[in-house]
Amino acid sequence: MDPGPLPLLQNFRYTTKDPIEGVRGSAANALGKIGDLRTVDPQITASRDPDKYVRGWASKALGKIGYARAVDPLVAVIRDPEEIMRNAVAGH
């Protein structure tokens, strides 16, 4: 039986604290490609990351998933002073 994205979700808990931004960003990007509702909570956490690229990947994924619980975090991203963040939400 295919466990789906569960192993990746479990590993994501560790990567959210990784000191290397690229690791956190890659995890957010991978979860976004899965598009599973179970990735919403980890993506909401990643959308608050100190690194703008990690926030961007997570925000893009949240917009793609389109789950109602992601609306408030996405509104916060739209107000982010970084243009890359606003573009992520817009799907660029």
Backbone as XML, in Angstrom:
<?xml version="1.0"?>
<chain id="A" units="angstrom">
  <residue number="1" name="MET">
    <atom name="N" x="0.835" y="-1.177" z="0.000"/>
    <atom name="CA" x="0.000" y="0.000" z="0.000"/>
    <atom name="C" x="0.884" y="1.246" z="0.000"/>
  </residue>
  <residue number="2" name="ASP">
    <atom name="N" x="0.583" y="2.168" z="-0.855"/>
    <atom name="CA" x="1.344" y="3.409" z="-0.989"/>
    <atom name="C" x="0.999" y="4.355" z="0.164"/>
  </residue>
  <residue number="3" name="PRO">
    <atom name="N" x="2.005" y="4.788" z="0.962"/>
    <atom name="CA" x="1.719" y="5.690" z="2.076"/>
    <atom name="C" x="1.483" y="7.129" z="1.634"/>
  </residue>
  <residue number="4" name="GLY">
    <atom name="N" x="1.640" y="7.406" z="0.351"/>
    <atom name="CA" x="1.441" y="8.772" z="-0.144"/>
    <atom name="C" x="2.489" y="9.703" z="0.418"/>
  </residue>
  <residue number="5" name="PRO">
    <atom name="N" x="2.108" y="10.926" z="0.730"/>
    <atom name="CA" x="3.098" y="11.917" z="1.163"/>
    <atom name="C" x="3.469" y="11.834" z="2.634"/>
  </residue>
  <residue number="6" name="LEU">
    <atom name="N" x="2.966" y="10.857" z="3.383"/>
    <atom name="CA" x="3.224" y="10.818" z="4.818"/>
    <atom name="C" x="4.703" y="10.800" z="5.181"/>
  </residue>
  <residue number="7" name="PRO">
    <atom name="N" x="5.560" y="9.989" z="4.543"/>
    <atom name="CA" x="6.978" y="10.047" z="4.909"/>
    <atom name="C" x="7.573" y="11.444" z="4.704"/>
  </residue>
  <residue number="8" name="LEU">
    <atom name="N" x="7.196" y="12.101" z="3.626"/>
    <atom name="CA" x="7.697" y="13.446" z="3.378"/>
    <atom name="C" x="7.179" y="14.416" z="4.439"/>
  </residue>
  <residue number="9" name="LEU">
    <atom name="N" x="5.928" y="14.277" z="4.823"/>
    <atom name="CA" x="5.370" y="15.133" z="5.871"/>
    <atom name="C" x="6.099" y="14.932" z="7.189"/>
  </residue>
  <residue number="10" name="GLN">
    <atom name="N" x="6.420" y="13.692" z="7.510"/>
    <atom name="CA" x="7.137" y="13.419" z="8.754"/>
    <atom name="C" x="8.540" y="14.017" z="8.699"/>
  </residue>
  <residue number="11" name="ASN">
    <atom name="N" x="9.203" y="13.906" z="7.568"/>
    <atom name="CA" x="10.537" y="14.487" z="7.430"/>
    <atom name="C" x="10.492" y="16.003" z="7.436"/>
  </residue>
  <residue number="12" name="PHE">
    <atom name="N" x="9.403" y="16.575" z="6.958"/>
    <atom name="CA" x="9.292" y="18.031" z="6.902"/>
    <atom name="C" x="9.349" y="18.634" z="8.298"/>
  </residue>
  <residue number="13" name="ARG">
    <atom name="N" x="8.845" y="17.934" z="9.286"/>
    <atom name="CA" x="8.908" y="18.448" z="10.661"/>
    <atom name="C" x="10.347" y="18.713" z="11.073"/>
  </residue>
  <residue number="14" name="TYR">
    <atom name="N" x="11.280" y="17.885" z="10.598"/>
    <atom name="CA" x="12.686" y="18.084" z="10.928"/>
    <atom name="C" x="13.309" y="19.194" z="10.077"/>
  </residue>
  <residue number="15" name="THR">
    <atom name="N" x="12.915" y="19.279" z="8.844"/>
    <atom name="CA" x="13.538" y="20.255" z="7.947"/>
    <atom name="C" x="13.082" y="21.678" z="8.221"/>
  </residue>
  <residue number="16" name="THR">
    <atom name="N" x="11.949" y="21.872" z="8.887"/>
    <atom name="CA" x="11.506" y="23.235" z="9.193"/>
    <atom name="C" x="12.463" y="23.925" z="10.153"/>
  </residue>
  <residue number="17" name="LYS">
    <atom name="N" x="13.262" y="23.172" z="10.866"/>
    <atom name="CA" x="14.224" y="23.747" z="11.801"/>
    <atom name="C" x="15.656" y="23.681" z="11.272"/>
  </residue>
  <residue number="18" name="ASP">
    <atom name="N" x="15.838" y="23.208" z="10.059"/>
    <atom name="CA" x="17.174" y="23.102" z="9.490"/>
    <atom name="C" x="17.777" y="24.498" z="9.354"/>
  </residue>
  <residue number="19" name="PRO">
    <atom name="N" x="19.040" y="24.675" z="9.704"/>
    <atom name="CA" x="19.653" y="26.002" z="9.597"/>
    <atom name="C" x="19.901" y="26.458" z="8.154"/>
  </residue>
  <residue number="20" name="ILE">
    <atom name="N" x="19.822" y="25.540" z="7.208"/>
    <atom name="CA" x="20.088" y="25.882" z="5.817"/>
    <atom name="C" x="18.768" y="26.200" z="5.115"/>
  </residue>
  <residue number="21" name="GLU">
    <atom name="N" x="18.657" y="27.438" z="4.639"/>
    <atom name="CA" x="17.430" y="27.886" z="3.996"/>
    <atom name="C" x="17.055" y="27.013" z="2.809"/>
  </residue>
  <residue number="22" name="GLY">
    <atom name="N" x="18.048" y="26.572" z="2.053"/>
    <atom name="CA" x="17.788" y="25.754" z="0.878"/>
    <atom name="C" x="17.093" y="24.439" z="1.211"/>
  </residue>
  <residue number="23" name="VAL">
    <atom name="N" x="17.429" y="23.874" z="2.354"/>
    <atom name="CA" x="16.779" y="22.629" z="2.788"/>
    <atom name="C" x="15.314" y="22.907" z="3.100"/>
  </residue>
  <residue number="24" name="ARG">
    <atom name="N" x="15.061" y="23.985" z="3.853"/>
    <atom name="CA" x="13.677" y="24.329" z="4.186"/>
    <atom name="C" x="12.890" y="24.687" z="2.934"/>
  </residue>
  <residue number="25" name="GLY">
    <atom name="N" x="13.507" y="25.417" z="2.019"/>
    <atom name="CA" x="12.838" y="25.801" z="0.772"/>
    <atom name="C" x="12.534" y="24.606" z="-0.107"/>
  </residue>
  <residue number="26" name="SER">
    <atom name="N" x="13.472" y="23.677" z="-0.203"/>
    <atom name="CA" x="13.248" y="22.468" z="-1.008"/>
    <atom name="C" x="12.112" y="21.631" z="-0.443"/>
  </residue>
  <residue number="27" name="ALA">
    <atom name="N" x="12.043" y="21.557" z="0.872"/>
    <atom name="CA" x="10.951" y="20.802" z="1.493"/>
    <atom name="C" x="9.607" y="21.469" z="1.212"/>
  </residue>
  <residue number="28" name="ALA">
    <atom name="N" x="9.552" y="22.791" z="1.329"/>
    <atom name="CA" x="8.303" y="23.503" z="1.047"/>
    <atom name="C" x="7.902" y="23.327" z="-0.415"/>
  </residue>
  <residue number="29" name="ASN">
    <atom name="N" x="8.867" y="23.375" z="-1.306"/>
    <atom name="CA" x="8.595" y="23.179" z="-2.730"/>
    <atom name="C" x="8.076" y="21.771" z="-2.996"/>
  </residue>
  <residue number="30" name="ALA">
    <atom name="N" x="8.714" y="20.772" z="-2.400"/>
    <atom name="CA" x="8.287" y="19.381" z="-2.605"/>
    <atom name="C" x="6.868" y="19.161" z="-2.083"/>
  </residue>
  <residue number="31" name="LEU">
    <atom name="N" x="6.579" y="19.696" z="-0.902"/>
    <atom name="CA" x="5.230" y="19.550" z="-0.364"/>
    <atom name="C" x="4.206" y="20.228" z="-1.264"/>
  </residue>
  <residue number="32" name="GLY">
    <atom name="N" x="4.590" y="21.361" z="-1.839"/>
    <atom name="CA" x="3.685" y="22.058" z="-2.751"/>
    <atom name="C" x="3.366" y="21.250" z="-3.988"/>
  </residue>
  <residue number="33" name="LYS">
    <atom name="N" x="4.328" y="20.492" z="-4.456"/>
    <atom name="CA" x="4.098" y="19.667" z="-5.642"/>
    <atom name="C" x="3.166" y="18.497" z="-5.346"/>
  </residue>
  <residue number="34" name="ILE">
    <atom name="N" x="3.123" y="18.076" z="-4.080"/>
    <atom name="CA" x="2.223" y="16.987" z="-3.698"/>
    <atom name="C" x="0.778" y="17.458" z="-3.808"/>
  </residue>
  <residue number="35" name="GLY">
    <atom name="N" x="0.517" y="18.673" z="-3.307"/>
    <atom name="CA" x="-0.828" y="19.239" z="-3.403"/>
    <atom name="C" x="-1.872" y="18.566" z="-2.532"/>
  </residue>
  <residue number="36" name="ASP">
    <atom name="N" x="-1.448" y="17.866" z="-1.523"/>
    <atom name="CA" x="-2.347" y="17.139" z="-0.626"/>
    <atom name="C" x="-2.772" y="18.054" z="0.527"/>
  </residue>
  <residue number="37" name="LEU">
    <atom name="N" x="-4.030" y="17.946" z="0.960"/>
    <atom name="CA" x="-4.515" y="18.775" z="2.066"/>
    <atom name="C" x="-3.729" y="18.553" z="3.351"/>
  </residue>
  <residue number="38" name="ARG">
    <atom name="N" x="-3.114" y="17.396" z="3.490"/>
    <atom name="CA" x="-2.319" y="17.133" z="4.696"/>
    <atom name="C" x="-1.060" y="17.989" z="4.752"/>
  </residue>
  <residue number="39" name="THR">
    <atom name="N" x="-0.728" y="18.656" z="3.659"/>
    <atom name="CA" x="0.453" y="19.519" z="3.649"/>
    <atom name="C" x="0.142" y="20.947" z="4.074"/>
  </residue>
  <residue number="40" name="VAL">
    <atom name="N" x="-1.123" y="21.268" z="4.307"/>
    <atom name="CA" x="-1.507" y="22.652" z="4.623"/>
    <atom name="C" x="-0.845" y="23.149" z="5.899"/>
  </residue>
  <residue number="41" name="ASP">
    <atom name="N" x="-0.924" y="22.407" z="6.997"/>
    <atom name="CA" x="-0.346" y="22.878" z="8.255"/>
    <atom name="C" x="1.169" y="23.102" z="8.161"/>
  </residue>
  <residue number="42" name="PRO">
    <atom name="N" x="1.931" y="22.153" z="7.603"/>
    <atom name="CA" x="3.360" y="22.424" z="7.455"/>
    <atom name="C" x="3.649" y="23.631" z="6.544"/>
  </residue>
  <residue number="43" name="GLN">
    <atom name="N" x="2.823" y="23.822" z="5.523"/>
    <atom name="CA" x="3.036" y="24.959" z="4.630"/>
    <atom name="C" x="2.695" y="26.278" z="5.328"/>
  </residue>
  <residue number="44" name="ILE">
    <atom name="N" x="1.674" y="26.273" z="6.174"/>
    <atom name="CA" x="1.356" y="27.485" z="6.935"/>
    <atom name="C" x="2.537" y="27.838" z="7.832"/>
  </residue>
  <residue number="45" name="THR">
    <atom name="N" x="3.120" y="26.845" z="8.473"/>
    <atom name="CA" x="4.316" y="27.079" z="9.298"/>
    <atom name="C" x="5.445" y="27.643" z="8.451"/>
  </residue>
  <residue number="46" name="ALA">
    <atom name="N" x="5.680" y="27.054" z="7.299"/>
    <atom name="CA" x="6.765" y="27.513" z="6.426"/>
    <atom name="C" x="6.496" y="28.901" z="5.852"/>
  </residue>
  <residue number="47" name="SER">
    <atom name="N" x="5.229" y="29.288" z="5.739"/>
    <atom name="CA" x="4.913" y="30.618" z="5.209"/>
    <atom name="C" x="5.332" y="31.730" z="6.167"/>
  </residue>
  <residue number="48" name="ARG">
    <atom name="N" x="5.720" y="31.356" z="7.387"/>
    <atom name="CA" x="6.207" y="32.327" z="8.382"/>
    <atom name="C" x="7.722" y="32.249" z="8.563"/>
  </residue>
  <residue number="49" name="ASP">
    <atom name="N" x="8.396" y="31.505" z="7.719"/>
    <atom name="CA" x="9.842" y="31.323" z="7.820"/>
    <atom name="C" x="10.566" y="32.667" z="7.691"/>
  </residue>
  <residue number="50" name="PRO">
    <atom name="N" x="11.709" y="32.836" z="8.357"/>
    <atom name="CA" x="12.466" y="34.079" z="8.215"/>
    <atom name="C" x="13.008" y="34.307" z="6.791"/>
  </residue>
  <residue number="51" name="ASP">
    <atom name="N" x="13.207" y="33.237" z="6.044"/>
    <atom name="CA" x="13.764" y="33.360" z="4.693"/>
    <atom name="C" x="12.649" y="33.609" z="3.677"/>
  </residue>
  <residue number="52" name="LYS">
    <atom name="N" x="12.808" y="34.639" z="2.876"/>
    <atom name="CA" x="11.749" y="35.001" z="1.922"/>
    <atom name="C" x="11.512" y="33.928" z="0.868"/>
  </residue>
  <residue number="53" name="TYR">
    <atom name="N" x="12.533" y="33.180" z="0.492"/>
    <atom name="CA" x="12.347" y="32.141" z="-0.525"/>
    <atom name="C" x="11.559" y="30.962" z="0.029"/>
  </residue>
  <residue number="54" name="VAL">
    <atom name="N" x="11.823" y="30.602" z="1.279"/>
    <atom name="CA" x="11.047" y="29.533" z="1.920"/>
    <atom name="C" x="9.595" y="29.975" z="2.029"/>
  </residue>
  <residue number="55" name="ARG">
    <atom name="N" x="9.375" y="31.204" z="2.491"/>
    <atom name="CA" x="8.012" y="31.735" z="2.576"/>
    <atom name="C" x="7.342" y="31.736" z="1.207"/>
  </residue>
  <residue number="56" name="GLY">
    <atom name="N" x="8.109" y="32.079" z="0.182"/>
    <atom name="CA" x="7.565" y="32.118" z="-1.175"/>
    <atom name="C" x="7.104" y="30.757" z="-1.666"/>
  </residue>
  <residue number="57" name="TRP">
    <atom name="N" x="7.944" y="29.720" z="-1.481"/>
    <atom name="CA" x="7.573" y="28.367" z="-1.905"/>
    <atom name="C" x="6.336" y="27.899" z="-1.150"/>
  </residue>
  <residue number="58" name="ALA">
    <atom name="N" x="6.325" y="28.149" z="0.157"/>
    <atom name="CA" x="5.189" y="27.703" z="0.961"/>
    <atom name="C" x="3.911" y="28.434" z="0.552"/>
  </residue>
  <residue number="59" name="SER">
    <atom name="N" x="4.024" y="29.717" z="0.314"/>
    <atom name="CA" x="2.847" y="30.507" z="-0.060"/>
    <atom name="C" x="2.312" y="30.102" z="-1.420"/>
  </residue>
  <residue number="60" name="LYS">
    <atom name="N" x="3.215" y="29.835" z="-2.335"/>
    <atom name="CA" x="2.790" y="29.373" z="-3.659"/>
    <atom name="C" x="2.024" y="28.052" z="-3.531"/>
  </residue>
  <residue number="61" name="ALA">
    <atom name="N" x="2.535" y="27.160" z="-2.694"/>
    <atom name="CA" x="1.867" y="25.873" z="-2.486"/>
    <atom name="C" x="0.499" y="26.059" z="-1.846"/>
  </residue>
  <residue number="62" name="LEU">
    <atom name="N" x="0.409" y="26.949" z="-0.861"/>
    <atom name="CA" x="-0.882" y="27.186" z="-0.206"/>
    <atom name="C" x="-1.906" y="27.725" z="-1.198"/>
  </residue>
  <residue number="63" name="GLY">
    <atom name="N" x="-1.476" y="28.611" z="-2.068"/>
    <atom name="CA" x="-2.382" y="29.137" z="-3.079"/>
    <atom name="C" x="-2.832" y="28.070" z="-4.056"/>
  </residue>
  <residue number="64" name="LYS">
    <atom name="N" x="-1.915" y="27.173" z="-4.386"/>
    <atom name="CA" x="-2.229" y="26.087" z="-5.317"/>
    <atom name="C" x="-3.220" y="25.102" z="-4.707"/>
  </residue>
  <residue number="65" name="ILE">
    <atom name="N" x="-3.047" y="24.798" z="-3.420"/>
    <atom name="CA" x="-3.926" y="23.844" z="-2.756"/>
    <atom name="C" x="-5.332" y="24.420" z="-2.642"/>
  </residue>
  <residue number="66" name="GLY">
    <atom name="N" x="-5.417" y="25.714" z="-2.331"/>
    <atom name="CA" x="-6.712" y="26.387" z="-2.301"/>
    <atom name="C" x="-7.618" y="25.992" z="-1.151"/>
  </residue>
  <residue number="67" name="TYR">
    <atom name="N" x="-7.056" y="25.683" z="-0.019"/>
    <atom name="CA" x="-7.846" y="25.279" z="1.147"/>
    <atom name="C" x="-8.196" y="26.514" z="1.969"/>
  </residue>
  <residue number="68" name="ALA">
    <atom name="N" x="-9.408" y="26.583" z="2.470"/>
    <atom name="CA" x="-9.901" y="27.771" z="3.174"/>
    <atom name="C" x="-9.028" y="28.154" z="4.367"/>
  </residue>
  <residue number="69" name="ARG">
    <atom name="N" x="-8.454" y="27.195" z="5.058"/>
    <atom name="CA" x="-7.622" y="27.480" z="6.223"/>
    <atom name="C" x="-6.354" y="28.250" z="5.848"/>
  </residue>
  <residue number="70" name="ALA">
    <atom name="N" x="-6.008" y="28.246" z="4.574"/>
    <atom name="CA" x="-4.806" y="28.942" z="4.117"/>
    <atom name="C" x="-5.058" y="30.408" z="3.790"/>
  </residue>
  <residue number="71" name="VAL">
    <atom name="N" x="-6.302" y="30.861" z="3.839"/>
    <atom name="CA" x="-6.621" y="32.228" z="3.424"/>
    <atom name="C" x="-5.912" y="33.261" z="4.290"/>
  </residue>
  <residue number="72" name="ASP">
    <atom name="N" x="-6.018" y="33.162" z="5.600"/>
    <atom name="CA" x="-5.393" y="34.161" z="6.476"/>
    <atom name="C" x="-3.876" y="34.230" z="6.302"/>
  </residue>
  <residue number="73" name="PRO">
    <atom name="N" x="-3.167" y="33.086" z="6.263"/>
    <atom name="CA" x="-1.724" y="33.174" z="6.011"/>
    <atom name="C" x="-1.395" y="33.806" z="4.649"/>
  </residue>
  <residue number="74" name="LEU">
    <atom name="N" x="-2.228" y="33.542" z="3.639"/>
    <atom name="CA" x="-1.975" y="34.124" z="2.322"/>
    <atom name="C" x="-2.243" y="35.628" z="2.318"/>
  </residue>
  <residue number="75" name="VAL">
    <atom name="N" x="-3.225" y="36.073" z="3.063"/>
    <atom name="CA" x="-3.476" y="37.512" z="3.182"/>
    <atom name="C" x="-2.263" y="38.186" z="3.821"/>
  </residue>
  <residue number="76" name="ALA">
    <atom name="N" x="-1.677" y="37.546" z="4.825"/>
    <atom name="CA" x="-0.472" y="38.097" z="5.462"/>
    <atom name="C" x="0.667" y="38.192" z="4.458"/>
  </residue>
  <residue number="77" name="VAL">
    <atom name="N" x="0.782" y="37.217" z="3.575"/>
    <atom name="CA" x="1.844" y="37.221" z="2.565"/>
    <atom name="C" x="1.630" y="38.355" z="1.557"/>
  </residue>
  <residue number="78" name="ILE">
    <atom name="N" x="0.395" y="38.603" z="1.209"/>
    <atom name="CA" x="0.106" y="39.692" z="0.259"/>
    <atom name="C" x="0.585" y="41.027" z="0.819"/>
  </residue>
  <residue number="79" name="ARG">
    <atom name="N" x="0.589" y="41.156" z="2.130"/>
    <atom name="CA" x="1.041" y="42.393" z="2.782"/>
    <atom name="C" x="2.543" y="42.430" z="3.020"/>
  </residue>
  <residue number="80" name="ASP">
    <atom name="N" x="3.238" y="41.359" z="2.673"/>
    <atom name="CA" x="4.692" y="41.289" z="2.877"/>
    <atom name="C" x="5.381" y="42.350" z="2.026"/>
  </residue>
  <residue number="81" name="PRO">
    <atom name="N" x="6.377" y="43.053" z="2.576"/>
    <atom name="CA" x="7.072" y="44.078" z="1.801"/>
    <atom name="C" x="7.924" y="43.531" z="0.647"/>
  </residue>
  <residue number="82" name="GLU">
    <atom name="N" x="8.220" y="42.239" z="0.674"/>
    <atom name="CA" x="9.033" y="41.621" z="-0.378"/>
    <atom name="C" x="8.161" y="41.327" z="-1.605"/>
  </residue>
  <residue number="83" name="GLU">
    <atom name="N" x="8.551" y="41.854" z="-2.740"/>
    <atom name="CA" x="7.793" y="41.633" z="-3.978"/>
    <atom name="C" x="7.709" y="40.148" z="-4.330"/>
  </residue>
  <residue number="84" name="ILE">
    <atom name="N" x="8.783" y="39.415" z="-4.055"/>
    <atom name="CA" x="8.802" y="37.988" z="-4.382"/>
    <atom name="C" x="7.669" y="37.254" z="-3.666"/>
  </residue>
  <residue number="85" name="MET">
    <atom name="N" x="7.317" y="37.727" z="-2.479"/>
    <atom name="CA" x="6.231" y="37.095" z="-1.733"/>
    <atom name="C" x="4.879" y="37.343" z="-2.407"/>
  </residue>
  <residue number="86" name="ARG">
    <atom name="N" x="4.642" y="38.571" z="-2.785"/>
    <atom name="CA" x="3.368" y="38.887" z="-3.452"/>
    <atom name="C" x="3.261" y="38.128" z="-4.766"/>
  </residue>
  <residue number="87" name="ASN">
    <atom name="N" x="4.385" y="37.990" z="-5.480"/>
    <atom name="CA" x="4.385" y="37.240" z="-6.745"/>
    <atom name="C" x="4.103" y="35.755" z="-6.512"/>
  </residue>
  <residue number="88" name="ALA">
    <atom name="N" x="4.586" y="35.222" z="-5.389"/>
    <atom name="CA" x="4.355" y="33.808" z="-5.098"/>
    <atom name="C" x="2.859" y="33.536" z="-4.944"/>
  </residue>
  <residue number="89" name="VAL">
    <atom name="N" x="2.185" y="34.425" z="-4.248"/>
    <atom name="CA" x="0.745" y="34.258" z="-4.051"/>
    <atom name="C" x="-0.001" y="34.416" z="-5.372"/>
  </residue>
  <residue number="90" name="ALA">
    <atom name="N" x="0.507" y="35.317" z="-6.221"/>
    <atom name="CA" x="-0.142" y="35.550" z="-7.509"/>
    <atom name="C" x="0.143" y="34.417" z="-8.499"/>
  </residue>
  <residue number="91" name="GLY">
    <atom name="N" x="1.050" y="33.504" z="-8.132"/>
    <atom name="CA" x="1.332" y="32.360" z="-8.998"/>
    <atom name="C" x="2.424" y="32.593" z="-10.002"/>
  </residue>
  <residue number="92" name="HIS">
    <atom name="N" x="3.292" y="33.581" z="-9.789"/>
    <atom name="CA" x="4.383" y="33.863" z="-10.719"/>
    <atom name="C" x="5.628" y="33.122" z="-10.332"/>
  </residue>
</chain>
